[in-house]
Amino acid sequence: HAAPADDPWASEPAGAVAAEGTAPAHPSAADVSRRSRLENPDGPPTEAQTRMLGALLKGQTRDQALAVVTSIVGRDVQSRKDLTKYETSLVLDALKAAEQAS
């Protein structure tokens, strides 16, 4: 399927991930605490989060990157712009953990 013209992943290859994470059925106490510390957790990710996400997913196709992100947040993600600040935080943590484990 074609990417929307304004999708930043459309022209940006994403990176290799050692292992795909999955979202827990219920958020842990640590996740709830992290969410409460974020300013506007349901708002859009920060520019720094967006840049870090692109760097961690570098080398993957758009579809591969979206599949990884979808598996981590536990819902269908069609574009990076679909993510909230909190979800982006979860994805970044999972990708960093996978990178360190490899």
N, C-alpha and C positions, 0 to 999 in steps of 0.2 A: 504494500500500500504506500501511496505517496505521502511524503512529509509535508505538513503545512509550510508555507513560504516563510513564516516567522519563527520556525522551530530551530533553536540553536544547535540541536543535534543533527539536523539535516546535513550540514556540511562538516561536522566534527566527528571524526572517528573516535570511538571510545576505547578504553584500555582493557587489557587482559586482567581478568579477575581469577584468583586461584580457586575460589569456591563461592558458590552462590549461597547467600543467606536466605532464611525464611523468616517471616514475621511471626512472632509468637501469637497464639490464639488470644491471650490476654496480656496486656502490657505488664511488665515487671514493675516493682516498686521503684527501681532505678530509672526506668523509662518515664514513669509518672512524675518523678522528681525532676528529671531533666526537662520534661515538657513544661513544668511549672516555672522553671528558671528562665525559659526562653521568653523574650518579649514578642508578643503577637505570634504564638506558635502556629496558628492557622493561616497566617499571612504568607506571602511569597518568601522564598529563600533569599538570603542576602547575596550580594554580588560575590562576596568571598566564597560562600558555600557553592554557588553556581560554578565558579572557576575551579574550585577543588574537585567538584563532581566531574567536570570535564577532564581534568588531569588524571583522576583515578580510573576513569573509563576509557582513556585514550587507547586506541588500537582496536577497539571493538566496533562492529558496525552499529548503526543506529538501532536496528532490531535486536541485536545482542544486548546492547546497553539497556534498552527498555525492558527486555526480558529479565535481566539481572535486577533492575530497580523494582519491577513488578513483584518479583519473588521476595524481595526484602520488605517492601511495604505491605504486601498481602492484598493488593488490589490492582486492577488493570491501570496501567499508566501509559498513555499514548504520546506524551510529550513531557519534557523536563518541566515545562510550565505548569503541569498538573500537580506538581509536588508542593506541599506546604513546607514552611521552615522546619517544623518538627520532623516531617517525613525525610526531608533532605538530611537532617542531622542523623537520623537512624541509618540511612543509606551510607553516609560518609563513614560512620562508625563501623558498619559491617564491612565496607570495602577496605578500610584501613586494617581491620582485624584479619581479613583474608590475605591481604598483602603481607602482613607480618608473619602469618602462619606459613607462607610459602618459602 
